[in-house]
């Protein structure tokens, strides 16, 4: 790479600028480090937002498709899916794009420019997480439908899917344990999740809106079932992260390259 260093006031010739791969606006080489850090930060946040959006949408597809394969009633109506895509998908994805840079971001190896965005197992993670969200949503529907009837089952599935996606957004933030880096230190994401919960619950509790979405108010027992199902992704993904960490450490000890 050819690097042309120049001051704006002194200038550099247009020919020299065009021949260079990088042009600095000052003569401080620290600028290069900051540029690389910013580039890595933006790339990681784009990757997190895409990871979240695709995995949650795969979850919605799995819930509907698997329900049809099993011969169940449709677990979610079209208007319910539209609401979830507009509210519980959009806000967390935007907040993940505003995630602060990892403090160790400059210690990581450079990204191979020949690799795509979904390299290094990202597609596998997306589909596994999507299946997890879809299966848990379908479980909430089946439980509610069997014990309380179709409308309650759909309400439990609707709330569960929205909450599952909101909760799962915390998992996307880091490859490390979320309890290690802290759950609430991204205020944008915390605000997005809180807003999503308020809106999701409000749809059920406000009669004028609940009639539009064909949902009903849940009793205490139904809420407990729904909340337990909704927070399961935190513990499932935490277990997966612990397993991945143990596997990585074992491979390091025996000298196996990833």
ABEGO torsion letter per residue (X at the ends): XBBBBBBAAAEBBAAAAAABABBBABABAAAAAAAAAAAAAAAAAAAAAAAAAAAAAAAAAAAAAAAAAAGBBBABBAAAAAAAAAAAAAAAAAAAAABBBBAAAAABBBBBAABBAABGGAAAAAAAAAAAAAAAAAAAAAAAAAAAEAAAAAAAAAAAAAAAAAAAAAAAABABBAAAAEAAABAAAAAAAAAAAAAAAAAAABAAAAAAAGBBBBBAAAAAAAAAAAAAAAAAAAAAAAAAAAAAAAAAAAGBBX
